[in-house]
Every structure is written in C-alpha cells, then in structure tokens.
Amino acid sequence: MFTMEFQLSIGIPTCNRHDTLVRAINSVINQGIDDIEVIVVNDGVDNIPSALTDIYCDKPYVIFLDNGVCQGAAGARNFGVR
C-alpha cells in the first residue's frame, strides 16, 4: 500500500459552510509550504457537494472525510486526526 509522508497536516472542520470552504482550503494551499496535507472533515448534515470536491481531484494532499454524525468542531478535528 502506498502512503504519503507529510511534514504538516492541517485539519479543517466544516459544518454546512460550503460557501467558505474553497477559500479556507485555498488559504492553506497558498501558504507556500511543501509536503502539506489538508484534511477537511464534514461535521454537517449535508454532504460536501461533488462540484466542490472535484476542484481538488488533482491534489491528492487534499482529503475529504465525513464523520457521519455532528460532533462539533472539536469532535470533527479529533476524527480528522484519527
């Protein structure tokens, strides 16, 4: 199995805020840091639209997860760490 090693992992919890998610992800990407991964954890009831996730399909270091239940920002961050 192929695994990537990253120097820095950034977790972004989100809860039905798809309108600002692209800006948040791009803000992290545009910091100019190499070897970074961005873990976006959906904590909301609504799924993140595929139109949004498709923007990052060529960036394997942007990972979208759905924790399945609303746990709040801290719970979403913990889910992303696991």
Secondary structure by P-SEA (a helix, b strand, c coil): cbbbbbcbbbbbbbcccccaaaaaaaaaaaccccbbbbbbbbcccccccaaaaaaacccccbbbbbccccccaaaaaaaaac
